[in-house]
Amino acid sequence: MYTCLCGNAVDTEGASCERCGALHILGLDAKASQKEIESTYRVLVKVWHPDRFQNDQKLRDAADEKLRSINAAYTYLSSVAPPRTRKRAAKKPEAPATSLQTKGSARRSFLDPSLVTSMLLRCVILLVGLAVPVLMMVGLDGWLSSNPATSGFYAQYRAQVLFALRTNVTAAKQSIARTLHLPEPAPTAPVEVPPAASASTADQAPIHVPVPHVPMPYVTVGLTRDEVISVMGPPASATSSTLRYRNAVFFFAHGVVNGWTVDPTLIPLHVKLWPSGHPDPRITTFAVGSSKNDVIAVQGTPTTLAENKLVYGSSEVFLDAGRVIGWNDNHASERLRVAPH
């Protein structure tokens, strides 16, 4: 019997347990908290929603399959408890008072005049420390507003500060609402029915409810040019098949991303790639003949994604018809997890 990295028992040496496999599908490590699992799951559901790929049936089917894998992993993680942690030693309860004399002395100690005086003095110092900066800010605000030399630009600056403060407060409230899973009103579009239409005609006519647009948090395969720009900002240059940035180049086919060459610092904050389908969580290495999907599942997001090559830093994996035919493992860069011969 062998042990997984998280401490759970597994049958094969070097393999992962079911929980670590499910976390790997979500792109998380074994130390991920339940809050991180739920947050990542909500993002992945939006990224892999099949309705985002309505113009390409192949991508829509792949997204549907990936979404099933994500849902299965999240369902499993929601049904199992996280690995046990060492319990803290229980604090030894204090012995209860056994006499009226002990209780009386405790009350006298709490009401000791020196203790009360010390607490009141600390409260006064705290109030003064808070009041002095407030009074200084109020006085400075009044002086800048009434001074003819500064009132012009200060009024504009003050309005900008107050606007930024209100914006941050609103964003904080929305973040708290999302954290507490409070219901948010879903955007809906009115459905217009012609007044002359009969009841039978209205029943037969399909009602199309538009899917609300979800901003992408990072670039991945299948995004449109506009979605890449919404993540990366305006490009330095662009052609019909590329978008070039200072530290990245994205390639397009049929209007969607199908490859890139990016700086490693963009991974995984702005660029991320997941294996399609349901990768076997027990696969921790790859070899000649392994699929491109297995390499992505083992190595993660490549810095260069091409049809016949995956690059990780200065290490390269060569492909032919979607299968590994060789590699160049640069030990000074990211190591490739190749199966031992």
NORQUI-V278045 format. One record per backbone hydrogen bond with DSSP energy under -0.5 kcal/mol. CO is the residue of the C=O (numbers start at 1). NH is the residue of the N-H. Records with the same first field share a line. If there is no record, write none. Layout:
CO=NH / NH
This chain:
2=10
4=7
8=4
10=2
12=15
17=21
18=22
19=23
20=24
21=25
22=26
23=28
24=27
29=32
33=37
34=38
35=39
36=40
37=41
38=42
39=43
40=44
41=45
42=46
43=47
44=48
46=49
49=52
50=53
51=54
53=56
56=60
57=61
58=62
59=63
60=64
61=65
62=66
63=67
64=68
65=69
66=70
67=71
68=72
69=73
70=74
71=75
72=76
73=77
74=78
75=79
76=79 / 80
99=103
100=104
101=105
102=106
103=107
104=108
105=109
106=110
107=111
109=112
112=115 / 116
113=117
114=118
115=119
116=120
117=121
118=122
119=123
120=124
121=125
122=126
123=127
124=128
125=129
126=130
127=131
128=132
129=133
130=134
131=135
132=136
133=137
134=138
135=139
136=140
137=141
138=142
139=143
140=144
141=145
142=146
143=147
147=150 / 151
150=154
151=155
152=156
153=157
154=158
155=159
156=160
157=161
158=162
159=163
160=164
161=165
162=166
163=167
164=168
165=169
166=170
167=171
168=172
169=173
170=174
171=175
172=176
173=177
174=178
175=179
176=180
177=182
178=181
190=192
194=197
198=202
199=203
200=204
201=205
206=208
207=209
208=210
213=215
219=272
220=223
223=257
224=228
225=229
226=230
227=231
228=231 / 232
229=233
237=244
241=252
242=239
243=250
244=236 / 237
245=248
247=263
248=245
249=261
250=243
251=258 / 259
253=256
255=225
256=253
257=222
259=251
260=305
261=249
263=266
264=267
266=270 / 271
270=219
271=268
279=281
280=283
282=284
286=339
287=290
290=324
291=295
292=296
293=297
294=298
295=299
296=300
303=262
304=306 / 311
305=260
308=319
309=306
310=317
311=303 / 304
312=314 / 315
315=312
316=328
317=310
318=325 / 326
320=323
322=292
323=320
324=289
326=318
328=316 / 330
329=331
330=333
336=338
337=286
